[in-house]
Amino acid sequence: MEIREFGSGAADEGVEFAPVVLSASKGEPGAGATFVYDAALGTAVVLEPGRVSGAMLWKFRLRADPRETPGMHLFISGKRP
């Protein structure tokens, strides 16, 4: 899963209040941060429809009042077995 951007998507509104990503898989601190769920699948090679992976903790450091934190746009990808 990748965080593509923070903000409304229509403009850069609120981007200056984007949180710092603290727990990305490769340490990326903002847009572009990725979270790899391979370990959360356990012994399963694929996540079957209707199934749930193990939990992953996403940590952020907010830069402003939580009410000013902008939206997050995610991209989810996977591989076919």
N, C-alpha and C positions, 0 to 999 in steps of 0.2 A: 504494500500500500504506500502511496506517495502523497505528500502534501504538495499540491501543485502551486497554490497561492493562498494568500490571506487577503481579505477585503470583500467588497460586494460583488466583484466580478465585472461590474459595469465601469469602474474607474478605480483609481488608487485610494479611494476614500477609506480612511481608517488604517491603512497599511502601516503607518508610523506606530500604531498601537499593537502590532502583531506580536504575539508571545515568542519567547525563545524556546525552541524545542530542545529538551534536555536528554531525551531517551531514544533518539533515532538509532537505527541499526549501525550506521556508519558515522554517527556523530554530527550529522548536518544540523545546524542550528535554526534553520528557517525553511522557507519555500524550497522544495527539492528534497526535504527530509524523507527518508524511506524507513518503513517498518517491515522487516522480513519475518514472516510467520512460519517458516519451516519448522523451527523447534516447537512451536505451539501446536503443530499437527501430531506430535508424538510419534507413534509407530505408523500412523496412516501416511500413505504417500500422497493421497489426494483428499480433499475435503468434499465429500459427497453432498449432493443437494439436500438441504434440510438439516444438515449436521452443523455442529458448532466446534470451532477450534478451541484450544486451551486459551487461557487469558494472557494478554500482554498489557503491561502497564505503560501508558503514554504519560510522560511528565513534561510540563511546560512551566516557564517562569513568566508570569504576566508582567507587562510593562506599565499597565495603567489600571484604572478601576475595571473590574471584571465586566461591567456593563459596556465598556468602550472597546472591549476585545473584538476584533472583526471576525467575520465568518471564515471558515476554512474550506477550501475546495480540494477534494480527494480524488485520486485516480487509483483504481483497484485493478490489478492484473494477476494473471495466473498462467499456469501451463497445463495443457492437456496431457493426461497420462499416455 
